[in-house]
């Protein structure tokens, strides 16, 4: 599931239930999911993704990529 760190849990379920394995790709330290609700309870409950929950529990294997291809190398080296 690409960009799993921004995906609402319910949107991940179809892929999870149909597959034999699941790979969640994304960065839980970047943008959170977009929640279009003014109710704080809704924002709080939907604001934490499955990806983030699993990362916090520490029960999954995670890897940080060592290479990226979306940014000019000079900017990447500076960042």
RAFENTA-V242424 format. One record per pair of residues at least 12 apart in sequence whose C-alpha atoms are under 7 Angstrom apart, sorted by the first residue. I is the first residue (numbers start at 0). J is the second residue. D is the distance in whole Angstrom. If there is no record, write none. Layout:
# RAFENTA-V242424
i-><I;I>
j-><J;J>
d-><D;D>
This chain:
# RAFENTA-V242424
i-><0;0;0;1;1;1;2;2;3;3;3;3;4;4;4;4;4;4;4;5;5;5;5;6;6;7;7;7;8;8;23;27;27;31;32;34>
j-><22;23;24;23;24;25;24;25;23;24;25;50;25;26;27;31;48;50;51;30;31;32;48;32;48;32;45;48;48;49;50;50;51;46;46;46>
d-><6;5;6;6;5;6;6;5;6;6;5;6;5;6;5;7;6;5;6;7;5;4;7;6;6;7;7;6;6;5;7;7;6;7;6;7>
